[in-house]
Amino acid sequence: MPEIIRFTDVHAARERLRGVAHITPIVTSRTLDAQAGCAMFLKCENVQRGGAFKFRGAYNTISQLTADARARGVLAFSSGNHAQGVALAAQLLGVPAVICMPADAPAVKVAATRGYGAEVIFYDRMRDDREAFARGIAAERGMALVPPYDDPRIMAGAGTAALELCEQVPDLDTLLVPIGGGGLIAGSAVAAHGVRPAIQVLGVEPADGDDTLRSLRAGARVHIAPPTTIADGLRVVQPGALTFPIVQAHVADIFTVSDDDIRAAMRFALLYLKLVIEPSGAVPLAAVLTGRLPASAHRVGLIISGGNIDPPVLAGLWPQVDVHQ
């Protein structure tokens, strides 16, 4: 089993985050339980600082940099939530931050990133290699690169959400996690299996961004065309080199959901759970609502990864209705 991160790394990350990151709540719903046919427990990282789980990994990473590296600053590349997590963590630790974001990133995420004091530099998602683009600027400015997922410190920090969930609900038999580059599910799987070795860890991807599912089937990392899914935080073209071996070792299965499934899950969350969640955070709920859970699932934890939804996307969940009719 890969030793890229260990259960002790997740525990160490939790100590660094103690008193800094929110211990996010668990939400339950009898309506959801009835529809799913089992007990559901939603770990609401949509109310984490920065609006997503990404703050955990960013703070865990930046807090371990040397004084010299902190003085020179940090640089990250992200469509939004990692950007906000790095910008906020850097602000709290007094570290300059530059964030490379795709030109089509949701405006609300760009505004929030700038609001935390970071400089934003845009790139073309369909033309530029975002990592090469970011590494070039980091090298030019002498800044430390904070990757969005392919780093043991990022994975360990992300895994603290699942560690909390397993302590808040100690008898889970299944954990359902969204998959982008794999940092969240890698950290979550290590954390969950450290607490409950028999728990089954399941991943969910958008149908148009199924690079990890294809990679698992192929037994090697597969590169896909840039996804166009509504789940902007999961538009990854290839699993991480470090995250993928952990996924291979720990994840039992991966499901895919359509953009329509994701929208339906977001509507369900608003109407019945009173939760505002972004498309990337809705994919585990979409899998549940479309009947993807295995029959062996009875007490299921879901990581709701974020709530930073662009207002036009939120408004577009329902067709416009003439209220005067």
C-alpha positions in Angstrom: 0.0 0.0 0.0 1.5 3.4 -1.0 3.1 5.4 1.8 2.7 8.7 0.1 0.7 9.8 3.1 -0.1 8.0 6.3 -2.9 8.2 8.9 -0.4 9.9 11.2 0.0 12.7 8.6 -3.7 13.4 8.7 -3.6 13.6 12.5 -0.7 16.0 12.4 -2.6 18.1 9.9 -5.6 18.2 12.2 -3.3 19.6 15.0 -2.1 22.4 12.7 -5.7 23.2 11.8 -7.0 23.1 15.4 -8.6 26.4 16.2 -8.1 27.6 12.6 -10.3 25.5 10.4 -14.0 25.1 11.3 -15.2 21.7 12.5 -18.0 21.6 10.0 -21.4 20.2 10.9 -23.1 17.0 9.9 -26.5 17.4 8.3 -29.1 14.6 8.2 -32.5 14.4 6.5 -35.3 11.8 6.8 -36.5 12.8 3.3 -33.0 11.9 1.9 -32.8 8.7 4.0 -36.2 7.6 2.6 -35.1 8.3 -1.0 -31.7 6.6 -0.5 -33.0 3.7 1.5 -30.2 4.1 4.1 -29.0 6.6 6.7 -27.1 9.5 5.1 -24.7 11.9 6.9 -23.5 15.0 5.0 -20.2 16.5 6.0 -20.8 20.2 5.1 -17.5 21.6 3.9 -19.6 24.2 2.1 -19.5 26.2 5.4 -15.8 25.8 5.9 -13.6 28.9 5.9 -13.3 30.0 2.3 -16.5 28.1 1.5 -14.8 24.7 0.7 -12.5 21.9 2.1 -9.6 23.4 0.2 -8.7 25.7 3.0 -7.6 22.6 5.1 -4.9 21.5 2.7 -3.7 25.0 1.8 -3.2 26.0 5.5 -1.6 22.7 6.3 0.9 23.2 3.4 1.7 26.9 3.9 2.1 26.6 7.6 5.0 24.1 7.1 7.0 26.4 4.8 10.3 27.8 6.1 10.4 31.5 7.1 12.4 32.3 3.9 9.8 30.6 1.7 7.0 32.4 3.4 8.7 35.7 2.9 9.0 35.0 -0.9 5.4 34.1 -1.1 3.3 31.3 -2.5 1.7 30.7 -5.9 -1.2 28.4 -6.8 -3.3 27.5 -9.9 -7.0 26.8 -9.4 -10.4 27.3 -10.9 -11.6 28.7 -7.6 -11.8 26.9 -4.3 -8.1 26.1 -4.0 -7.5 29.7 -5.0 -9.6 30.9 -2.2 -8.1 28.4 0.3 -4.5 29.4 -0.6 -5.4 33.1 -0.6 -7.1 32.9 2.8 -4.4 30.7 4.4 -1.7 33.0 3.1 -3.5 36.0 4.5 -3.8 34.4 7.9 -0.1 33.4 7.9 1.1 36.8 6.6 2.4 35.3 3.3 2.1 37.0 -0.1 0.0 35.0 -2.6 -0.4 34.9 -6.4 -3.2 32.8 -7.9 -3.3 31.6 -11.6 -7.0 31.2 -12.5 -8.7 30.2 -15.8 -10.2 33.1 -17.6 -13.7 31.4 -17.3 -13.5 30.9 -13.6 -16.7 31.8 -11.7 -16.8 35.5 -11.0 -17.7 35.0 -7.4 -14.6 32.8 -6.9 -12.3 35.4 -8.5 -13.8 38.2 -6.4 -13.3 36.1 -3.2 -9.7 35.3 -4.1 -8.9 38.9 -4.6 -10.8 39.8 -1.4 -8.4 37.7 0.6 -5.6 39.9 -0.8 -4.1 37.6 -3.5 -3.0 38.8 -6.9 -4.9 37.0 -9.7 -3.3 36.1 -13.1 -5.5 34.6 -15.7 -4.7 31.8 -18.2 -6.7 30.2 -21.1 -8.1 26.8 -19.9 -8.4 25.4 -23.4 -5.0 26.6 -24.6 -2.6 26.8 -21.8 -1.1 24.0 -19.6 -2.1 25.5 -16.3 0.7 23.8 -14.3 3.4 24.8 -16.7 2.0 28.3 -16.8 2.0 28.5 -13.0 5.4 26.9 -12.6 6.9 29.5 -15.0 5.6 32.4 -12.9 6.7 30.8 -9.7 10.2 30.3 -11.0 10.4 33.8 -12.3 9.3 35.3 -8.9 11.0 32.8 -6.6 7.7 31.7 -5.0 6.7 28.4 -3.5 4.2 26.5 -5.6 1.1 25.2 -3.6 -0.4 22.5 -5.9 -4.2 21.9 -5.8 -4.0 18.2 -5.0 -0.8 16.4 -5.9 1.1 17.0 -2.7 1.2 14.9 0.5 0.5 18.0 2.7 -2.5 19.0 0.6 -3.9 15.4 0.8 -3.3 15.2 4.5 -5.0 18.5 5.1 -8.0 17.5 3.0 -8.3 14.2 4.8 -9.0 16.0 8.1 -12.6 16.5 6.9 -13.1 12.7 6.6 -11.3 12.2 9.9 -13.8 14.5 11.6 -16.7 12.9 9.9 -15.7 9.4 11.1 -15.4 10.7 14.6 -18.7 12.6 14.5 -20.5 9.5 13.0 -18.3 6.6 14.3 -20.3 3.7 12.7 -20.2 4.6 9.0 -19.8 1.7 6.5 -19.5 3.8 3.3 -17.9 7.1 2.4 -18.8 8.9 -0.8 -16.4 11.6 -2.1 -16.1 13.8 -5.2 -13.1 13.4 -7.4 -11.2 16.1 -9.3 -7.5 15.6 -9.2 -7.8 13.1 -6.3 -6.5 15.1 -3.3 -9.7 15.0 -1.4 -10.5 11.3 -2.0 -6.9 10.2 -1.3 -6.7 12.0 2.0 -10.3 11.0 2.9 -9.6 7.3 2.1 -6.4 7.2 4.2 -8.2 9.0 7.1 -11.3 6.8 6.9 -9.4 3.5 6.6 -7.2 4.6 9.5 -10.3 4.9 11.7 -12.4 2.0 10.1 -10.4 -0.3 7.9 -13.5 -2.0 6.6 -15.2 1.1 5.4 -15.8 1.2 1.6 -14.7 4.4 0.0 -16.5 5.4 -3.2 -15.7 8.2 -5.6 -18.0 10.3 -7.9 -17.0 12.2 -11.0 -18.9 14.1 -13.6 -19.6 12.1 -16.7 -17.6 14.5 -18.9 -14.7 14.4 -16.5 -14.2 10.7 -15.8 -10.4 10.7 -16.0 -10.0 8.8 -12.7 -12.6 6.1 -13.6 -10.9 5.6 -17.0 -7.5 5.4 -15.3 -8.6 2.8 -12.8 -10.0 0.7 -15.6 -6.8 1.1 -17.6 -4.5 0.5 -14.6 -2.6 3.7 -15.4 -3.2 7.4 -15.5 -5.3 8.4 -18.6 -5.4 11.8 -20.1 -8.8 13.2 -21.4 -9.9 16.3 -23.3 -10.6 19.3 -21.1 -14.1 18.7 -19.6 -16.9 21.1 -20.1 -19.0 20.0 -17.1 -20.9 22.4 -14.9 -18.8 21.0 -12.0 -16.0 23.5 -12.6 -13.9 22.3 -9.7 -13.7 18.8 -11.2 -12.5 19.8 -14.7 -9.3 17.8 -14.4 -7.8 16.1 -17.4 -5.7 13.4 -15.6 -5.4 12.1 -12.0 -2.5 13.3 -10.0 0.7 11.2 -10.1 0.7 11.0 -6.3 -3.0 10.8 -5.7 -3.7 8.0 -8.2 -1.7 5.2 -6.5 -3.7 6.0 -3.3 -7.0 5.9 -5.2 -5.9 2.5 -6.6 -5.2 1.1 -3.2 -8.1 2.5 -1.2 -11.1 3.3 -3.5 -13.6 0.5 -4.1 -15.5 2.0 -7.0 -16.2 5.2 -8.9 -19.5 6.4 -10.3 -20.3 9.1 -12.8 -23.2 11.6 -12.9 -24.5 13.8 -15.6 -24.7 17.6 -15.4 -28.5 17.2 -15.2 -28.1 14.8 -12.3 -25.8 17.4 -10.6 -28.4 20.2 -11.1 -31.1 18.0 -9.7 -29.0 17.3 -6.6 -28.4 21.0 -6.1 -32.1 21.7 -6.3 -32.8 18.9 -3.8 -30.2 20.3 -1.4 -31.8 23.8 -1.6 -35.4 22.6 -1.2 -35.1 19.7 1.3 -31.7 20.2 3.1 -31.6 24.0 3.0 -28.1 23.9 1.8 -26.4 25.9 -0.9 -23.8 23.7 -2.5 -21.8 24.2 -5.7 -21.9 21.7 -8.6 -18.6 20.0 -7.6 -19.9 19.5 -4.1 -23.2 18.1 -5.3 -21.8 15.1 -7.2 -21.9 12.6 -4.2 -25.5 13.7 -3.5 -26.3 13.2 -7.2 -24.9 9.7 -7.1 -27.2 8.9 -4.1 -30.3 10.4 -5.7 -29.7 8.5 -9.0 -29.5 5.2 -7.1 -25.8 4.5 -7.5 -25.2 3.3 -3.9 -24.4 -0.4 -3.6 -26.8 -2.7 -1.6 -24.1 -3.0 1.1 -24.3 0.7 2.0 -26.4 1.3 5.2 -24.8 4.2 7.0 -23.2 6.5 4.4 -21.1 9.6 4.9 -20.9 12.2 2.0 -18.3 14.9 1.7 -20.1 18.0 0.5 -16.9 19.7 -0.7 -17.9 23.3 -1.2 -20.6 25.9 -1.6 -19.0 28.6 -3.7 -21.6 28.7 -6.4 -21.7 31.5 -9.1 -25.0 33.3 -8.7 -26.0 32.9 -12.4 -25.6 29.1 -12.0 -27.7 29.2 -8.9 -30.4 31.3 -10.6 -30.3 28.9 -13.6 -31.3 25.9 -11.6 -35.0 26.7 -12.3 -36.5 28.0 -15.5 -37.8 31.5 -15.2 -41.4 31.7 -14.1 -43.7 34.6 -14.7 -44.9 35.4 -11.2 -47.7 37.6 -12.5 -49.5 34.7 -14.3 
